[in-house]
Amino acid sequence: MAKPAGGPQGAQVRFDLSDISAMDTAGAWIIRRFMTKLGGDEAVTLDGGNAGYLELVKALPAELRDPQADNGPPRTLADRAFQPIGKAVLAMWDDTVAAMYIVGSAVRGAQLKVGRHSGLSPAAIVNQIDRMGVQAVPIVALMSFLIGAIIAQQGAFQLRYFGAELFVVDLVGILQLREIGVLLTAIMIAGRSGSAITAEVGSMKMREEIDALKVMGLSPIGILVFPRLVALTIALPLLTIIANFAALSGAALVVNIYSGITLDTFLARLQEAVDFSSVLAGMIKAPFMALIIGIVASVEGMKVGGSAESLGKHVTQSVVKSIFVVILIDALFAIFYSAINF
């Protein structure tokens, strides 16, 4: 209830709030709007009522600010061009710090001590090797068999014009053992096992199981991530060996059909073309790629929020980032091998 007080020269309006039994923010905002129209705090006084209601009315601003004013100065062309780059660089730095935290926490939280209940669990590692390695053998072997057959078929078709079909064995052997074998195996594992790690860790994060582990005084990284990193480091080199055998088998079958190169000739030429350094050059990459896949997948899993949309987003980012970093690592190894003439 508003009542004028004083004479016409100094008209003062008084709001009597004594009869108000309940007030929310909307009701306080209505009173505040009337106060603003009547001249503000200098021309209006509030009497009676709950002290909390009076404080609520006084805490509200005299008027709402224009939302356009919070956008800051207009963005220039340079801002539009370089701001996404800056955000990407900062996000890359944050991912690097998170990856280093994952590695340090995994090693520290594993507690490699015999006889301790919180130590490394061989059963967990064997279980992860079965899921990431043994169960991946069929798809890895099939894909590698087809890739080796395709490379051999295309190589034989092109080398036929030069009368050098026998050298397709050199092409398949060196390319498969040094580059294609470990690279394609790592890409398949990134899509298969990396996404699974992100989904598992992310779902645990959504259900607050990771927070529960922290409350119990346990290291979530040491319990959840470390067995998966160890399993990937063991499984990926073994899968690479299987992939190399499958690819060479596919190549031997195709060159026998297309070019009439027998298995004995294929093996003899392969032994001449490939030495131990070619095999070693590919196998050295496998543990590094396995660690990269596991770390990237774990980092993305730890970023998952409380929604299914967030889980799907980070699973996708895990696969994309893993494949990108794996290809980058392969390129760096190729440059390094070239520099040392290996």
Secondary structure, DSSP 8 states (H G I E B T S, - for coil): -EEEES-STT-EEEEE-TT-----HHHHHHHHHHHHHTTGGGTEEEESS-HHHHHHHHHS-SS---GGGGG-S---HHHHHHHHHHHHHHHHHHHHHHHHHHHHHHHHHH---TT-TTS--HHHHHHHHHHHTGGGHHHHHHHHHHHHHHHHHHHHHHHGGGT-GGGHHHHHHHHIIIIIHHHHHHHHHIIIIIHHHHHHHHHHHHTTHHHHHHHTT--HIIIIIHHHHHHHHHHHHHHHHHHHHHHHHHHHHHHHHHT---HHHHHHHHHHH--HHHHHHHHHHHHHHHHHHHHHHHHHHHT--SSHHHHHHHHHHHHHHHHHHHHHHHHHHHHHHHHTT-
